[in-house]
Amino acid sequence: MRVALVNTNRIRPPIAPIGLDYLAEALGAAGHEVFLLDLCWEDRWEDAVDRFFREREYGLVGATIRNTDDCSLPTRESFLPGCARIVARIRELSVAPVVLGGVGFSVMPEAVLARCGAEAGIRGDGEFAFARLADEIAKSREIPDLPGLVVLRNGRWRVNPVCFQPLSGLPAMSRTFADNPRYFREGGQAGIETKRGCPSPCAYCADPIAKGKTSRLRPPEAIAEELVRLIDMGIDHVHTCDSEFNIPEAHAAAVCRELVRRGLGEKLRWYAYCAPAPFTRELADVMRRAGCAGINFGADSGDDGMLARLGRPFRADDIRNAVRFCREAGIAVMLDLLLGSPGETQETVARTIALVKVSAPDRAGIAVGVRVYPGTKVAGAVTRGGSRKGLIGGDDLSEPVFFVEPEIAPALFGLIEELTRDDDRFLFFNPATPESNYNYNANDVLSTAIRDGHRGAYWDILRKAGRRGPS
């Protein structure tokens, strides 16, 4: 069957739609004819949609929702209204069912479907369920009951359980469906997955909701082969899309050893998201030999009490050790901080900033306020009994709703500004000083640096381009 896949993500700098790239590969391997409409490149998306759907007919349309919003308290930009307009235009031009998917969709599927107006959606892995959906629609033109299906039937949402599959069942990834060379030129990097799912009990994180609570691992050989294909396209800077590359640590080490065995560490520079623990000196060493140039650690806080409240299974000493191991191995380090979550005080903020200064990473990014995602522990805690105290952004959690600890909220931005003023390593967006914006969405400084030839993780591009500090 002829299947249309639509990338609705239009943020800049452009981020390659790795989910659609993988999905297209799976659909092709299942015998379907796949056409990709990438609206990222279109100045007038309406004209592009019109041309695409008037050129040929399709039996099924899949549209991805990568993110519901920009995850930034100062800006709080929702992407769902734009997605709804795209879906509405498609439905005017095509009789094929429009089915949503992607990580953003999987976090809050009923709300996203209600706002975007598609016929149905698939939670979780699209490669397996969407291929089955295409098979069934080719036979009967009806949307069947499948694992992960979300659909409105008889006025009620039917939300089928997700059946997460082993990733060893994925086909080999050619990375030819999306224009990855162009994304590299204009976006500065490519993405790759080494696993999906996360067993960490973080109180605010929606990744386990979208991808599952267990780590499902890709074979190291398949990862290396995919990287070879990207290198052959001229792409030599890559970022992992895993929740945490080093969970489990043994798999991360096995991937690195395979890259070393293939000699890819000499041809490639890659970046990863990692947890501060488990993270050993040995892992840092093998990551560096495999080509790792930088690690973004989700540190959140430097206060042990706050880390416990956030459900983080590590402590301040683990953060210090992880930074030290990377320094010894020659890997650049970014610490991501999350300030203003439940229980935050001026003392815990000061302790966090002090830890960063002592640890001495290359950069530390500060996010103020917790994005409240439905189904997370934080959402249950801060909305219990209908409470609105500390919430910013409305009643509908499909909107960008944030929590900032009300006891510290009035002074928080000023306190952070005061504590970080003399240290250029901190990336902090204070709404009172818009020029400090380090939100990657629509960041002119970042886009200019990429045009000037900088490549890699966005925090490292800003570092090397001289954004708030020397490289």
N, C-alpha and C positions, 0 to 999 in steps of 0.2 A: 504494500500500500504506500501511497505517496503521503509523507508526513512533513509538516512544516514546524520548525522550531524557531521561536522568536526570543531574542534577547532584549528585554525591556530596560536593562540597566544602562543609563546614559551618563553616569557620573564621569567627571574628569579629574585627574588623569584617568584614562580608560583602563579598566580591569578586565582581562580576558575571561570569557564565560566558560570556565573549565567544566562546570556541571553540564552545560549543553554540549561541549566538545565530547565528553565522556558518553553522554546520552546518545548523541548522534552515532558514535562508534557502535554502541550496543544495538541500536535500531538497524544500522547497516548490516551488522553481523547476523541479525535475525531475518534479513531478507527484505527490509523495507527501503524505499527510496527517500532519502532525507534531503531537505532543502532548509538552509539556515538563513533567516533574516536577522541581521545584526543591526539594531537601531542605534547602537553606540556611535556609529559613523555618520549618521544622517542628521543634517542640519534641520531638515523638515521631515520629521518622522511620518507625518500624515501622508505625504506624497510617496514615501518609500513603501508604506503599508499598501497604499492603493496599487502601486505598480506590481508589487509582489503577489498580491492575491488576485489581481486581474489577469496575470500572466498565465496562471494554471490553477486547477482545482486540487484540493487536498482532502484526504479522508479523515485527517486528525491534525489538530494544531496544539502544540505544547508551548507554553510561555513560562519563562523562569522569573521568580521573585528572589533575587539574591539577598537583598536587604529590604526591610520595610521602611527604614529611615537612616539618617546619617549618624545615629548614636551619639549625638553631641548635645549636651544641655544648652549651651549658649545659642545654637542655631535651630535645633529641633525641626529639621526638615523631613517631612514624610514623603516617601516615594510612591505611596499607594494611589494618590489621586492621578498621577501620571500613568501608572499601570492600568488604572480603570479606564482612562481615555483610550489607551492602546487597545485593550480588550474590546471596548465598545466599537471601535472602528473595524476591528477584525470581524466581529459578529455581523456588521453591516455588509461585509463583502464576501463572507464565506458561510456555508451551511454546515461546515465541519464542526464537531465538538471542540471547544477550547478548554484545555485542561492545564491547570497551573501546577507548578512544582518549584523546587529550590529550597534552600535553607530558610530564607525569610518566610516562605509559605509554610514550611513544616513546623515552624515555631507556633503559629497561631492560625491554623488552616481555615476554620469556620469564619473567623473575622475577616481574613484576607479575601476569601471567596465572596462573602457578603458585600465587601466594599468594591471588589473588582468586577463582579458580575459574570464570571466564567461558569461553565456548566459543572465542572468538577475539578478535583485536584488530587495529586498523589503525594502523600507524606513519605519522607524517608528516601531510600535509594530509588532514583528514577530509572536507572538502567534496566533493572529486572522487571519492575511493575509496569513501566510505560511500554516496554516491548510487548509484554503480555496483553496490555490494553489495546495496542495497535493490532495485534493478531486477532483479538476478539471482535473489534469494531470492523475489521475487514470482512468478517464473516456475517455479522448481523446488524451493523450500524447502531447497535445499542451499547450503552456504557454498562459493562458487567460489574458484578461485585468482585473486587480483587483486594488483596492485602494492601493497606495504605490508602485505599480510595476514600475520598471525602466528597459527599454529594448531598444535595437537598432533595429529599423524597417525601412526598405527602406533607410538605410544610415543616419537616423536621430534618435536622442534620444526621446523616448516617456517616459515622467516622469509624472505618474499619481498622482493626489493629494492624500495625506494621510488622512485616516479616522481614527482618534484616538478614541479608544473604552474605555468605563468605565472599570477600572481594577477590579471592582467587578465581571466581567464576566470571570475572570481567574479561572482555576480549582485549587483545593487545591494542594499545592506544597509538594511533598514527599521528594525532594532533593536527589533522589537516582540515577539519571542518570549520573551525574558527580561524580567522586570519591572525595567527599567533605572531608571525614576523612583524606585522603592523602594530599589534599590541605592544610588542617589545620596543619598537622604535618610538612609539608615542606614550607608552605607559611604563617603560623602563624595566620590565621584568615579565616573567611567565610564572605560572603556578603549577604545582604538582601535588598529588595526594599520595601519602605513604600508608595512610590508615584512615578509618572513620570511627566515630564514637569516642566517648570519654567517660571513664569510671569515676572521675574526681567529683566530690560532693559539694562543689562550690555553690553557695546559696543563691547567686544572682544569674548564673550562666544558663543560657538556653540551648547550648550545643547538645547536651544529652537528650533534650526533648526532640531536637531535629534529627540527630544522627545516631541516637542510641547510647546506652549507658555502659556498653562494653567496647573495648578496642577491637576492631576487625581489621586485620593486617593484610596489606598487599605483599606478594612475594618480592623480595629484594631484586630478583632478576628482572621482573616486569617493570619495576621502577627504573632500573638502570637502562633498560631498553628504551623506555619512554624518554629518558633524558638524552640518550644518544640521538633520538629523532629530533628533539628540540635543538641540540647542538648542531646537527646537520642543517637546520634552518638558519643558523647564525645567531641563535639565542644562547647566551652564555651567562645570564643572571636569572636565577630562579628563586621563588619563595615557596616553602611548603604551605599547604592549605590545611594541615592537620590541626586539631585542637591543641595538642601538645606533642611535638615530635618525639620527645623522650619518654613517653608513656605508651607501652612498656619500654624500659631502657634497653632490654636485650634486642628487641626488634630494631630500634634506632641504631644500635651498634652493628647489627647484621647488615642493614642497608648501607651504612658507611663502609663497612669492609668490602661489600660488593662494588661500590663506587671506586674504592681504592684499587681493587683487583682489576677493574676495567680501565684504570688510568684516567678516570673522569675528573678526579680532583685537580688535575693539571689543566683541564679544559673548561672548567665550570666554577662559578662563584654562586653559592646559594645561601639562603637565609631561612631561619626556622623560628616558629613559636615554641617555647619550651617552658616547663615548670621548673622552679628552682630546686626541686627535689622530686624524684631521685636524679641527681646530676653529679657525676664523678669526674675526677681529673682524667681518668682513662677515656670516658666518653668525649670530653672536650678535645682530647688529643686525636682520637680517631675521626671526629667530625671535621677538625681542621685539615687532617690529611686527605679527607674526602672532598675538600673544596668549600667547607662552610666558612663564610666570611663574616657572618653576624648572627646573633641570637637575640630575640625579643623575649625576655622573661616576664611572665605575668606575675609581678610581685605583689601588686595591690597595696600593701601596707608594710611598714617597718615595725609595727607594733604587734607583739604576739597575741594580745587580747583581741585586736581587730581581726587578725588572721583567723583566729578561732571562730569569731562571730561570722565571718564570711565563709566558713567551711573549708578553708584552705588547709591542705594536709602538709604544710611546711611552716617553718618559723624564720625569724629574722636571721639567725645564724646560717640557715640554708641559703638565703639570698646572698649574704656576704661570701660564702664559700663558692657559690656558682659563679659570681663575678670574678673572684680570684682565679678559679680554674680556667676561665675563658681568657683572662689577661695572660696567664702563663702560656696558654696555647696559641695566643695571637689572634683571638676571635673578638671582634667588636661586640659591644653589649648595649642593649637598650632595656631599661626597666620600665614597665608600664605600671602606673600607680592609679588607684581608684580611691578618691577621698570624698568624704561626706556620707558614707554609708551608715546604716543604723548603729548607734553607739559611739560615733566619732566625736572626739573632743579636741580642743586646741592642743592638749598635751599629746594625743596620739598623732595628730598631724605633724607636730614638731618632731616627734620621735621618728616618724617616717622620713621626713626630709633629712634629718641628721643621719639616718642609716644610709641614705643614698650618697650623701657627701662622704661618709667614711668608706663606703664600698667603691666609690669612684667609677661608675660605669661611663661609657662614652656619651650616652644620653639617657634622660629619664622623662617619659611623657606623663603628664598629669591630667587625668580626667576627673572632673568634679561631678558628683551625682551618679547614682546607680540607675541605669535603664531598667525599668520594671517590666519584665516579660511575664506574661501569664503562665502559670504552671510552675514557676520557680518558688523556692522557699522565701526569698525576699518579697515577692508579690503577695504571698499568703500572709506574711508578717505585717507589712505596712498597710494592707487594705483590710485587715481583720476588723469585723464589726462595722464596716462602712467608713472607717477612718480615712480622712483626707489629709491628715497632718503630715507635713513634710513632702507631699506630692506636688509636682509641678507638671502641668500639661494636660489636664482634663480627666474624664472618667473612663474613657475607652483606651484600653492598653494596646490596641492596635495603632494608636497614635503614639508619638514619642513622649512617653510619660516617665519622669525621673523622680527619684527620692533623694532629698538632701536632709540630713539630720537637722531637725529644726532648732536644736539647742545651739548649733554652731553656724547655721546657714547665713545669718546676716554678716558675720565677720569672715567667712571662709575664704572668699576670693582675695580679700585684702591681706589676710594672714599668709596665704600661700605666696602672694606677691612679695611680701616682706621677707619671708624665709628664703626665697629663691632669687632675690633681686641681684645678688652679686655672683651668681653661678650660672654661666652660660650653657651648662649641660642640660638644664631643665627646659622642656618644651611644654608651655602652659598657655592656654587660651583664656585670657581674662577679657570678658566682654567690655570692660572699661578701656581696654587698649586693643582695638581690633587688629592692629598691625601685628599682634603677637599670635594670631590664629595659626595653629598647626593642624587643624582639621584637614585631612587629606582631600576631602571632597571640595572641588573647585578652588584649590590652592594654587594661586598664580605663581608663587615662588617655586613651588615644586614642579609645576608644569614647565616653567622656564628652565629650571635646572635639567630636566629630562631633555628638552630641546637642545640644550647645550652639550649633551652627551653623557650626563650622569646616569648610572644604572644601579639597580639593586633595591633593597627595602627602602620604603619612603623615608623612614627616620634616618637611614644612613645616607640617603641622597641629600637630605636637608643638612646633615652634619658635614658632608664633604663639600657641599655648596656654600658653607659658611653661614647657614641659618642659625642664629643664636649660638655662636661659638665656632672655634676653628676645627678643622678636620683632624 
